[in-house]
C-alpha cells in the first residue's frame, strides 16, 4: 500500500470514529496523533470548539530525551497530560484514537493517562 493510500485509509477511519464521539464541557475529547518521531495529544471541547490543553513529546520535559517518540515516551506523555487535565479539573474524557490502531504507542499513552487519573 502506498503512503498516500495509508494516510487516506487512516483519514477514513478517523471520520468514522468522529461520527460516533464528541467532546462536551463535562467530558471533553482526548485526541492523539502519532508521527514517526513524536506523539501529540489534545483535550478538546467540541461544543465550544476550543482546545482546553495540549502537549506533545516536543514539549520541554522531553527535550534531549532518547525515548520521546517511542512507547515509553508515549506512556510518560499520557501521565503528563493526565496531571495537566486534573489541574484544570478534567477527570473524565472520551478517548479519540484518531484512526490509529489501539496498540503500541497509542495504547501506552492511554494506559499512562489512566494511571495519571483520567477516566475513559
PyMOL CGO cylinders between C-alpha atoms (Angstrom):
from pymol import cmd
from pymol.cgo import CYLINDER

trace = [
    CYLINDER, 0.00, 0.00, 0.00, 1.39, 3.39, -0.92, 0.3, 1, 1, 1, 1, 1, 1,
    CYLINDER, 1.39, 3.39, -0.92, 1.92, 6.03, 1.71, 0.3, 1, 1, 1, 1, 1, 1,
    CYLINDER, 1.92, 6.03, 1.71, -0.86, 8.28, 0.40, 0.3, 1, 1, 1, 1, 1, 1,
    CYLINDER, -0.86, 8.28, 0.40, -3.25, 5.32, 0.41, 0.3, 1, 1, 1, 1, 1, 1,
    CYLINDER, -3.25, 5.32, 0.41, -2.35, 4.57, 4.03, 0.3, 1, 1, 1, 1, 1, 1,
    CYLINDER, -2.35, 4.57, 4.03, -2.98, 8.17, 5.02, 0.3, 1, 1, 1, 1, 1, 1,
    CYLINDER, -2.98, 8.17, 5.02, -6.31, 8.21, 3.15, 0.3, 1, 1, 1, 1, 1, 1,
    CYLINDER, -6.31, 8.21, 3.15, -7.37, 4.99, 4.90, 0.3, 1, 1, 1, 1, 1, 1,
    CYLINDER, -7.37, 4.99, 4.90, -6.50, 6.47, 8.30, 0.3, 1, 1, 1, 1, 1, 1,
    CYLINDER, -6.50, 6.47, 8.30, -8.46, 9.64, 7.50, 0.3, 1, 1, 1, 1, 1, 1,
    CYLINDER, -8.46, 9.64, 7.50, -11.49, 7.49, 6.59, 0.3, 1, 1, 1, 1, 1, 1,
    CYLINDER, -11.49, 7.49, 6.59, -11.18, 5.57, 9.88, 0.3, 1, 1, 1, 1, 1, 1,
    CYLINDER, -11.18, 5.57, 9.88, -10.84, 8.88, 11.75, 0.3, 1, 1, 1, 1, 1, 1,
    CYLINDER, -10.84, 8.88, 11.75, -14.04, 10.23, 10.15, 0.3, 1, 1, 1, 1, 1, 1,
    CYLINDER, -14.04, 10.23, 10.15, -15.89, 7.04, 11.04, 0.3, 1, 1, 1, 1, 1, 1,
    CYLINDER, -15.89, 7.04, 11.04, -14.78, 7.35, 14.67, 0.3, 1, 1, 1, 1, 1, 1,
    CYLINDER, -14.78, 7.35, 14.67, -15.61, 11.08, 14.87, 0.3, 1, 1, 1, 1, 1, 1,
    CYLINDER, -15.61, 11.08, 14.87, -19.19, 10.42, 13.74, 0.3, 1, 1, 1, 1, 1, 1,
    CYLINDER, -19.19, 10.42, 13.74, -19.70, 8.45, 16.94, 0.3, 1, 1, 1, 1, 1, 1,
    CYLINDER, -19.70, 8.45, 16.94, -17.87, 10.52, 19.58, 0.3, 1, 1, 1, 1, 1, 1,
    CYLINDER, -17.87, 10.52, 19.58, -17.84, 14.17, 20.56, 0.3, 1, 1, 1, 1, 1, 1,
    CYLINDER, -17.84, 14.17, 20.56, -16.38, 16.05, 23.49, 0.3, 1, 1, 1, 1, 1, 1,
    CYLINDER, -16.38, 16.05, 23.49, -18.54, 18.12, 25.81, 0.3, 1, 1, 1, 1, 1, 1,
    CYLINDER, -18.54, 18.12, 25.81, -17.66, 20.53, 28.59, 0.3, 1, 1, 1, 1, 1, 1,
    CYLINDER, -17.66, 20.53, 28.59, -18.29, 17.81, 31.21, 0.3, 1, 1, 1, 1, 1, 1,
    CYLINDER, -18.29, 17.81, 31.21, -16.49, 15.09, 29.24, 0.3, 1, 1, 1, 1, 1, 1,
    CYLINDER, -16.49, 15.09, 29.24, -14.09, 16.52, 26.64, 0.3, 1, 1, 1, 1, 1, 1,
    CYLINDER, -14.09, 16.52, 26.64, -12.42, 14.51, 23.89, 0.3, 1, 1, 1, 1, 1, 1,
    CYLINDER, -12.42, 14.51, 23.89, -8.82, 13.35, 24.35, 0.3, 1, 1, 1, 1, 1, 1,
    CYLINDER, -8.82, 13.35, 24.35, -7.38, 13.06, 20.86, 0.3, 1, 1, 1, 1, 1, 1,
    CYLINDER, -7.38, 13.06, 20.86, -3.98, 11.72, 19.83, 0.3, 1, 1, 1, 1, 1, 1,
    CYLINDER, -3.98, 11.72, 19.83, -1.75, 11.93, 16.78, 0.3, 1, 1, 1, 1, 1, 1,
    CYLINDER, -1.75, 11.93, 16.78, 1.40, 9.94, 16.27, 0.3, 1, 1, 1, 1, 1, 1,
    CYLINDER, 1.40, 9.94, 16.27, 4.07, 10.78, 13.76, 0.3, 1, 1, 1, 1, 1, 1,
    CYLINDER, 4.07, 10.78, 13.76, 7.18, 8.76, 13.07, 0.3, 1, 1, 1, 1, 1, 1,
    CYLINDER, 7.18, 8.76, 13.07, 9.27, 10.61, 15.66, 0.3, 1, 1, 1, 1, 1, 1,
    CYLINDER, 9.27, 10.61, 15.66, 6.77, 12.24, 18.05, 0.3, 1, 1, 1, 1, 1, 1,
    CYLINDER, 6.77, 12.24, 18.05, 3.41, 11.88, 19.75, 0.3, 1, 1, 1, 1, 1, 1,
    CYLINDER, 3.41, 11.88, 19.75, 0.83, 14.65, 20.25, 0.3, 1, 1, 1, 1, 1, 1,
    CYLINDER, 0.83, 14.65, 20.25, -2.29, 14.85, 22.45, 0.3, 1, 1, 1, 1, 1, 1,
    CYLINDER, -2.29, 14.85, 22.45, -5.04, 17.43, 22.94, 0.3, 1, 1, 1, 1, 1, 1,
    CYLINDER, -5.04, 17.43, 22.94, -8.12, 17.70, 25.12, 0.3, 1, 1, 1, 1, 1, 1,
    CYLINDER, -8.12, 17.70, 25.12, -10.91, 19.37, 23.13, 0.3, 1, 1, 1, 1, 1, 1,
    CYLINDER, -10.91, 19.37, 23.13, -14.40, 20.65, 23.95, 0.3, 1, 1, 1, 1, 1, 1,
    CYLINDER, -14.40, 20.65, 23.95, -16.24, 20.14, 20.65, 0.3, 1, 1, 1, 1, 1, 1,
    CYLINDER, -16.24, 20.14, 20.65, -19.36, 22.07, 21.66, 0.3, 1, 1, 1, 1, 1, 1,
    CYLINDER, -19.36, 22.07, 21.66, -17.46, 25.32, 22.13, 0.3, 1, 1, 1, 1, 1, 1,
    CYLINDER, -17.46, 25.32, 22.13, -14.80, 24.40, 19.56, 0.3, 1, 1, 1, 1, 1, 1,
    CYLINDER, -14.80, 24.40, 19.56, -11.91, 25.04, 21.95, 0.3, 1, 1, 1, 1, 1, 1,
    CYLINDER, -11.91, 25.04, 21.95, -8.76, 23.16, 22.80, 0.3, 1, 1, 1, 1, 1, 1,
    CYLINDER, -8.76, 23.16, 22.80, -8.59, 23.01, 26.58, 0.3, 1, 1, 1, 1, 1, 1,
    CYLINDER, -8.59, 23.01, 26.58, -5.00, 21.78, 26.73, 0.3, 1, 1, 1, 1, 1, 1,
    CYLINDER, -5.00, 21.78, 26.73, -2.45, 20.03, 24.62, 0.3, 1, 1, 1, 1, 1, 1,
    CYLINDER, -2.45, 20.03, 24.62, 1.03, 18.62, 24.80, 0.3, 1, 1, 1, 1, 1, 1,
    CYLINDER, 1.03, 18.62, 24.80, 3.47, 16.54, 22.81, 0.3, 1, 1, 1, 1, 1, 1,
    CYLINDER, 3.47, 16.54, 22.81, 6.81, 14.85, 23.03, 0.3, 1, 1, 1, 1, 1, 1,
    CYLINDER, 6.81, 14.85, 23.03, 8.24, 18.08, 21.63, 0.3, 1, 1, 1, 1, 1, 1,
    CYLINDER, 8.24, 18.08, 21.63, 7.45, 19.82, 24.95, 0.3, 1, 1, 1, 1, 1, 1,
    CYLINDER, 7.45, 19.82, 24.95, 10.10, 20.82, 27.48, 0.3, 1, 1, 1, 1, 1, 1,
    CYLINDER, 10.10, 20.82, 27.48, 10.19, 17.64, 29.63, 0.3, 1, 1, 1, 1, 1, 1,
    CYLINDER, 10.19, 17.64, 29.63, 11.05, 15.54, 26.57, 0.3, 1, 1, 1, 1, 1, 1,
    CYLINDER, 11.05, 15.54, 26.57, 13.81, 17.67, 25.06, 0.3, 1, 1, 1, 1, 1, 1,
    CYLINDER, 13.81, 17.67, 25.06, 17.14, 15.86, 24.82, 0.3, 1, 1, 1, 1, 1, 1,
    CYLINDER, 17.14, 15.86, 24.82, 15.50, 12.55, 25.72, 0.3, 1, 1, 1, 1, 1, 1,
    CYLINDER, 15.50, 12.55, 25.72, 16.05, 9.48, 23.64, 0.3, 1, 1, 1, 1, 1, 1,
    CYLINDER, 16.05, 9.48, 23.64, 12.64, 7.97, 24.41, 0.3, 1, 1, 1, 1, 1, 1,
    CYLINDER, 12.64, 7.97, 24.41, 10.47, 10.86, 23.17, 0.3, 1, 1, 1, 1, 1, 1,
    CYLINDER, 10.47, 10.86, 23.17, 8.87, 9.07, 20.23, 0.3, 1, 1, 1, 1, 1, 1,
    CYLINDER, 8.87, 9.07, 20.23, 8.67, 5.51, 21.48, 0.3, 1, 1, 1, 1, 1, 1,
    CYLINDER, 8.67, 5.51, 21.48, 6.29, 3.55, 23.71, 0.3, 1, 1, 1, 1, 1, 1,
    CYLINDER, 6.29, 3.55, 23.71, 7.95, 4.70, 26.94, 0.3, 1, 1, 1, 1, 1, 1,
    CYLINDER, 7.95, 4.70, 26.94, 7.71, 8.34, 25.84, 0.3, 1, 1, 1, 1, 1, 1,
    CYLINDER, 7.71, 8.34, 25.84, 4.03, 7.93, 24.93, 0.3, 1, 1, 1, 1, 1, 1,
    CYLINDER, 4.03, 7.93, 24.93, 3.34, 6.46, 28.38, 0.3, 1, 1, 1, 1, 1, 1,
    CYLINDER, 3.34, 6.46, 28.38, 5.12, 9.37, 30.08, 0.3, 1, 1, 1, 1, 1, 1,
    CYLINDER, 5.12, 9.37, 30.08, 3.18, 11.84, 27.92, 0.3, 1, 1, 1, 1, 1, 1,
    CYLINDER, 3.18, 11.84, 27.92, -0.10, 10.17, 28.94, 0.3, 1, 1, 1, 1, 1, 1,
    CYLINDER, -0.10, 10.17, 28.94, 0.74, 10.62, 32.60, 0.3, 1, 1, 1, 1, 1, 1,
    CYLINDER, 0.74, 10.62, 32.60, 1.78, 14.24, 32.00, 0.3, 1, 1, 1, 1, 1, 1,
    CYLINDER, 1.78, 14.24, 32.00, -1.44, 15.07, 30.10, 0.3, 1, 1, 1, 1, 1, 1,
    CYLINDER, -1.44, 15.07, 30.10, -3.49, 13.46, 32.89, 0.3, 1, 1, 1, 1, 1, 1,
    CYLINDER, -3.49, 13.46, 32.89, -1.78, 15.62, 35.51, 0.3, 1, 1, 1, 1, 1, 1,
    CYLINDER, -1.78, 15.62, 35.51, -2.38, 18.75, 33.42, 0.3, 1, 1, 1, 1, 1, 1,
    CYLINDER, -2.38, 18.75, 33.42, -6.03, 17.77, 32.97, 0.3, 1, 1, 1, 1, 1, 1,
    CYLINDER, -6.03, 17.77, 32.97, -6.53, 17.21, 36.69, 0.3, 1, 1, 1, 1, 1, 1,
    CYLINDER, -6.53, 17.21, 36.69, -5.14, 20.69, 37.41, 0.3, 1, 1, 1, 1, 1, 1,
    CYLINDER, -5.14, 20.69, 37.41, -7.85, 22.07, 35.09, 0.3, 1, 1, 1, 1, 1, 1,
    CYLINDER, -7.85, 22.07, 35.09, -10.47, 19.93, 36.90, 0.3, 1, 1, 1, 1, 1, 1,
    CYLINDER, -10.47, 19.93, 36.90, -10.96, 17.49, 34.00, 0.3, 1, 1, 1, 1, 1, 1,
    CYLINDER, -10.96, 17.49, 34.00, -11.48, 13.99, 35.37, 0.3, 1, 1, 1, 1, 1, 1,
    CYLINDER, -11.48, 13.99, 35.37, -13.39, 12.19, 32.60, 0.3, 1, 1, 1, 1, 1, 1,
    CYLINDER, -13.39, 12.19, 32.60, -12.67, 12.23, 28.88, 0.3, 1, 1, 1, 1, 1, 1,
    CYLINDER, -12.67, 12.23, 28.88, -13.73, 10.46, 25.70, 0.3, 1, 1, 1, 1, 1, 1,
    CYLINDER, -13.73, 10.46, 25.70, -10.71, 8.83, 24.02, 0.3, 1, 1, 1, 1, 1, 1,
    CYLINDER, -10.71, 8.83, 24.02, -10.26, 9.52, 20.30, 0.3, 1, 1, 1, 1, 1, 1,
    CYLINDER, -10.26, 9.52, 20.30, -7.52, 7.35, 18.82, 0.3, 1, 1, 1, 1, 1, 1,
    CYLINDER, -7.52, 7.35, 18.82, -7.56, 9.38, 15.61, 0.3, 1, 1, 1, 1, 1, 1,
    CYLINDER, -7.56, 9.38, 15.61, -7.83, 6.42, 13.24, 0.3, 1, 1, 1, 1, 1, 1,
    CYLINDER, -7.83, 6.42, 13.24, -4.71, 4.75, 14.62, 0.3, 1, 1, 1, 1, 1, 1,
    CYLINDER, -4.71, 4.75, 14.62, -4.80, 1.14, 15.81, 0.3, 1, 1, 1, 1, 1, 1,
    CYLINDER, -4.80, 1.14, 15.81, -5.14, 0.76, 19.57, 0.3, 1, 1, 1, 1, 1, 1,
    CYLINDER, -5.14, 0.76, 19.57, -1.76, -0.84, 20.22, 0.3, 1, 1, 1, 1, 1, 1,
    CYLINDER, -1.76, -0.84, 20.22, 1.83, 0.23, 20.69, 0.3, 1, 1, 1, 1, 1, 1,
    CYLINDER, 1.83, 0.23, 20.69, 2.24, 3.93, 21.39, 0.3, 1, 1, 1, 1, 1, 1,
    CYLINDER, 2.24, 3.93, 21.39, -1.49, 4.71, 21.35, 0.3, 1, 1, 1, 1, 1, 1,
    CYLINDER, -1.49, 4.71, 21.35, -2.23, 2.02, 23.94, 0.3, 1, 1, 1, 1, 1, 1,
    CYLINDER, -2.23, 2.02, 23.94, 0.77, 3.07, 26.05, 0.3, 1, 1, 1, 1, 1, 1,
    CYLINDER, 0.77, 3.07, 26.05, -0.47, 6.68, 26.02, 0.3, 1, 1, 1, 1, 1, 1,
    CYLINDER, -0.47, 6.68, 26.02, -3.96, 5.60, 27.08, 0.3, 1, 1, 1, 1, 1, 1,
    CYLINDER, -3.96, 5.60, 27.08, -2.57, 3.42, 29.86, 0.3, 1, 1, 1, 1, 1, 1,
    CYLINDER, -2.57, 3.42, 29.86, -0.41, 6.32, 31.08, 0.3, 1, 1, 1, 1, 1, 1,
    CYLINDER, -0.41, 6.32, 31.08, -3.39, 8.69, 31.07, 0.3, 1, 1, 1, 1, 1, 1,
    CYLINDER, -3.39, 8.69, 31.07, -5.43, 6.19, 33.09, 0.3, 1, 1, 1, 1, 1, 1,
    CYLINDER, -5.43, 6.19, 33.09, -2.53, 5.76, 35.51, 0.3, 1, 1, 1, 1, 1, 1,
    CYLINDER, -2.53, 5.76, 35.51, -2.36, 9.53, 35.86, 0.3, 1, 1, 1, 1, 1, 1,
    CYLINDER, -2.36, 9.53, 35.86, -6.01, 9.65, 36.98, 0.3, 1, 1, 1, 1, 1, 1,
    CYLINDER, -6.01, 9.65, 36.98, -8.16, 10.20, 33.87, 0.3, 1, 1, 1, 1, 1, 1,
    CYLINDER, -8.16, 10.20, 33.87, -11.26, 8.07, 33.42, 0.3, 1, 1, 1, 1, 1, 1,
    CYLINDER, -11.26, 8.07, 33.42, -12.36, 6.90, 29.96, 0.3, 1, 1, 1, 1, 1, 1,
]
cmd.load_cgo(trace, "trace")
